[in-house]
Amino acid sequence: MDIGRLRALREFADRGSVTAAAGALHCTPSAVSQQLRALQEEVGLALTEPSGRGLRLTDAGRTLVARADEVLGALARAESELDTYRNVPRGRVRLAIFQSAGLMLLPGLLSRIAGFDGLEATVRDVDMTPADVPGLVADYDVVVAHRDEHASPFDDERLEVRHLLREPLDVALPVGHRLARESKVDLAELADERWISVDFGFPVDDVLRSLTVRTGVRPKVVQRINDFRITERLVAAGHGIALLPRYTMDTRRGSGLVCRPLAGIKAARHIEVVARVGASARPAVAAVVGALADEVAELTGQAGKPPARSAS
């Protein structure tokens, strides 16, 4: 099979439209359509079918995409094996990271990368949901993603996934709150509270909604703010309470916040590194992923948690 046609099929699968695939491949939508039609003729099976105004993969198409990942991954590994003859990681690695992980990990990560001669990372902070990750993986060598621990894991048949950290989610309260002196807080005690959450589809909101299903207590969400730094200030000012990541919440003296775990309930988000199949065979990518893991290990090894700070 033609490698270029397989690449066109994979880009279409990752991005969901012919137009988006064309943008990634730096060609016209008609060229992508021609590649897909030629591949269908080559295999003798329909790989796409109409869906509304666009196209979607057939079962045969999805099967071939999985095999295309293997073929293209093997090519990437072959190319990377040649890179190993240089003995050290070299080149540029494109990294996408969600904001609160960036605040927690990026300063140390970039310092570690600076220790490698010839290795460079270009970083973009992205306000991502789990559904966004496959598309981001198509554009970046490494994606640092997060998801509710009760959500489905990322597809490790089509993606390389490495777990970095389970970060508990605690209730953020203003220091003068009636429950601020408690060691733990029952969700039922917060039934009448005003909550500040994030936009629909983001992991913290997913956790809050899953707690509703498991406990029967429906939080009253009055604001949806994606930047945790803003949420912290709103909570400190008494405008509501929030569910925030433990390691990135600013509970230093004078912040106006206290954090308390939920009693009898496990609430957390998983932070993971996601990349295309075969990506970690490239020494530069492997070095960045290893540096991320080392940074997490150092942070979580300091009295069991990283220094408190905030973000989203």
C-alpha positions in Angstrom: 0.0 0.0 0.0 1.1 3.5 -0.7 2.5 5.2 2.4 1.2 8.6 1.4 -2.3 7.2 1.2 -2.0 5.6 4.6 -0.9 8.9 6.0 -3.9 10.6 4.5 -6.2 8.0 6.1 -4.6 8.4 9.5 -4.8 12.2 9.4 -8.5 11.9 8.4 -9.1 9.5 11.3 -7.3 11.8 13.8 -8.9 15.0 12.7 -12.4 14.0 11.7 -12.6 15.8 8.3 -11.0 16.0 4.9 -10.4 19.7 5.3 -8.6 19.3 8.6 -6.5 16.4 7.2 -5.6 18.6 4.2 -4.4 21.4 6.5 -2.2 19.0 8.4 -0.8 17.5 5.2 -0.3 20.9 3.6 -2.3 20.0 0.5 -5.9 20.7 -0.8 -9.0 18.8 0.4 -9.4 17.5 -3.1 -6.0 15.9 -3.0 -6.8 14.2 0.3 -10.1 13.0 -1.2 -8.2 11.6 -4.2 -5.8 9.8 -1.8 -8.6 8.2 0.1 -10.4 7.1 -3.1 -7.2 5.7 -4.5 -6.6 3.7 -1.2 -10.2 2.4 -1.3 -9.7 1.2 -4.9 -6.4 -0.3 -3.9 -7.9 -2.4 -1.0 -11.2 -3.1 -2.8 -13.3 -2.0 0.2 -15.2 1.1 1.3 -13.1 2.9 3.9 -15.4 5.9 4.4 -19.1 6.6 4.2 -21.3 9.7 4.1 -22.1 11.3 7.5 -24.2 14.5 7.4 -22.2 16.8 5.2 -18.9 15.0 5.7 -17.5 11.5 5.9 -16.8 9.0 8.6 -14.8 5.8 8.7 -16.4 2.4 8.0 -15.5 -0.6 10.1 -13.0 -1.6 7.5 -11.6 1.9 7.6 -11.1 1.8 11.3 -9.4 -1.5 11.0 -7.0 -0.2 8.4 -6.3 2.9 10.4 -5.1 0.7 13.3 -2.8 -1.2 10.8 -1.7 2.1 9.3 -0.6 3.2 12.8 1.5 0.1 13.0 3.1 0.6 9.6 3.8 4.3 10.1 4.9 3.6 13.7 7.4 1.1 12.3 8.7 3.7 9.8 9.1 6.1 12.7 11.0 3.5 14.7 13.2 2.8 11.7 14.0 6.5 11.4 14.6 6.9 15.1 16.9 3.9 15.2 19.1 5.8 12.8 19.0 8.7 15.2 20.3 6.5 18.0 23.6 6.4 16.2 24.1 9.9 17.3 24.1 8.5 20.9 22.3 11.5 22.4 18.9 13.0 22.0 18.9 15.9 19.5 16.4 18.1 17.8 13.1 19.8 18.6 10.2 18.2 20.5 6.8 19.8 20.2 4.9 19.6 23.5 1.3 20.5 24.4 0.4 20.7 28.1 -2.7 21.8 29.9 -2.3 24.9 32.0 -2.2 23.7 35.6 0.3 20.9 34.7 2.4 23.6 32.9 2.5 25.7 36.0 3.5 22.7 38.1 5.9 21.0 35.8 7.3 23.3 33.1 9.9 25.4 35.0 11.7 22.2 36.2 11.1 20.4 32.9 12.7 23.1 30.8 15.7 23.2 33.2 16.2 19.5 32.8 15.9 19.7 29.0 18.5 22.5 29.0 20.9 19.9 30.3 20.9 18.1 27.0 23.1 19.4 24.2 21.2 19.8 21.0 17.7 19.1 22.6 15.0 21.7 22.4 11.4 21.8 23.4 8.7 24.1 22.0 5.7 24.3 24.3 2.1 25.4 23.9 -0.3 25.6 26.8 -3.7 24.2 25.7 -7.1 24.2 27.4 -7.8 20.6 26.5 -10.5 18.1 27.2 -9.9 14.3 26.9 -11.8 14.4 23.6 -9.2 16.9 22.2 -6.2 14.7 22.8 -6.2 12.5 19.7 -6.2 15.7 17.5 -3.5 17.3 19.6 -1.4 14.1 19.2 -1.6 14.6 15.5 0.0 18.1 15.9 2.5 17.6 18.8 5.2 15.0 19.6 4.1 14.9 23.2 0.8 15.8 24.9 0.5 16.1 28.7 -3.2 15.4 29.2 -5.6 14.9 32.1 -8.8 12.9 32.7 -11.2 12.0 35.5 -10.0 8.7 37.0 -13.5 7.3 36.5 -13.4 8.2 32.7 -12.4 5.7 30.0 -8.6 5.6 29.5 -7.0 6.9 26.3 -6.9 4.4 23.5 -3.5 2.7 24.0 -3.9 0.6 20.9 -3.5 3.7 18.7 -1.6 5.9 21.2 1.4 5.6 23.5 0.2 6.4 27.0 2.4 6.8 30.1 0.9 7.6 33.5 2.6 10.5 35.3 0.6 11.3 38.4 -2.7 10.7 40.2 -3.6 14.1 41.6 -6.4 14.1 44.2 -9.1 16.8 44.0 -9.9 18.5 47.2 -12.6 21.0 48.2 -11.3 24.6 48.3 -12.9 26.6 51.0 -12.4 30.2 52.2 -10.5 30.3 55.5 -13.5 31.5 57.5 -15.8 28.7 56.2 -17.8 26.8 58.7 -16.1 23.5 57.6 -12.6 24.9 57.3 -11.5 23.4 60.6 -12.7 19.9 59.7 -10.0 17.3 58.6 -12.4 16.0 55.9 -15.6 17.1 54.4 -18.7 15.0 53.5 -20.2 16.0 50.2 -23.7 16.0 51.8 -22.5 18.8 54.1 -22.0 20.9 51.0 -25.4 20.4 49.5 -26.5 24.0 49.9 -23.1 25.6 48.9 -22.5 27.6 45.7 -19.9 25.9 43.5 -17.5 27.2 41.0 -16.6 24.6 38.4 -15.0 24.5 35.0 -16.5 24.3 31.5 -18.5 21.2 30.5 -16.3 18.3 29.4 -13.2 19.2 31.4 -12.0 16.6 33.9 -12.7 18.5 37.1 -16.3 19.0 36.0 -16.5 15.4 35.1 -15.5 14.5 38.6 -18.1 16.8 40.1 -20.8 15.3 37.9 -19.7 11.7 38.7 -19.9 12.5 42.4 -23.5 13.7 41.9 -24.3 10.3 40.4 -22.6 8.4 43.2 -23.9 10.4 46.1 -27.2 11.9 44.9 -26.1 15.3 46.0 -26.3 17.8 43.0 -23.9 20.7 43.5 -25.3 24.1 42.6 -22.8 25.5 40.0 -23.0 29.3 39.9 -19.9 30.0 37.8 -17.8 28.1 35.3 -14.2 29.3 35.2 -11.3 27.4 33.5 -8.5 29.3 35.1 -7.9 27.9 38.5 -6.1 31.1 39.6 -9.3 33.0 39.1 -11.3 30.3 40.9 -9.0 30.5 43.9 -9.4 34.2 44.2 -13.2 33.9 43.9 -13.3 31.2 46.6 -11.0 33.2 48.9 -13.4 36.2 48.4 -16.4 34.0 49.5 -18.1 33.8 46.1 -18.4 30.0 46.3 -16.4 26.8 46.8 -14.6 24.6 44.3 -13.1 21.2 43.6 -9.4 21.9 42.8 -6.3 19.8 42.2 -4.4 19.3 45.5 -0.8 19.8 44.2 -1.5 23.0 42.3 -3.8 24.8 44.7 -2.3 27.8 46.5 -2.9 27.3 50.2 0.1 29.3 51.4 -0.4 31.6 54.3 -2.3 34.7 53.2 -3.9 33.0 50.2 -7.3 32.9 51.9 -7.8 29.3 51.0 -7.9 25.9 52.8 -8.2 22.6 51.1 -10.0 19.6 52.6 -10.4 16.1 51.1 -13.8 14.6 50.6 -14.7 12.0 53.2 -15.4 8.5 51.9 -15.0 9.4 48.3 -12.0 9.1 46.0 -11.9 12.1 43.7 -8.8 12.7 41.4 -7.6 13.4 38.0 -4.9 11.4 36.2 -2.1 13.2 34.4 -0.7 11.3 31.5 1.8 11.6 28.6 0.1 10.8 25.3 1.9 10.4 21.9 1.5 8.6 18.6 2.6 5.0 18.4 6.3 4.8 17.9 7.0 8.3 19.1 9.0 7.3 22.1 11.5 5.4 20.0 12.8 8.8 18.9 15.6 9.6 21.5 14.5 13.3 21.8 10.9 12.4 22.6 12.1 9.7 25.0 14.3 12.2 26.8 11.4 14.7 27.2 9.1 12.0 28.5 11.8 10.8 30.9 12.4 14.4 32.1 8.6 14.8 32.8 8.6 11.6 34.8 11.7 12.7 36.8 10.1 16.1 37.5 7.0 14.5 38.8 9.0 12.1 41.0 11.0 15.0 42.5 7.9 17.1 43.2 5.8 14.3 44.7 8.8 13.1 46.7 8.9 16.4 48.7 6.8 15.5 51.8 4.4 13.6 49.6 3.3 16.6 47.5 4.7 19.4 45.4 4.9 23.0 46.5 1.4 24.5 46.6 0.5 26.7 43.6 -2.4 27.3 41.3 -3.6 27.3 37.7 -5.8 25.6 35.2 
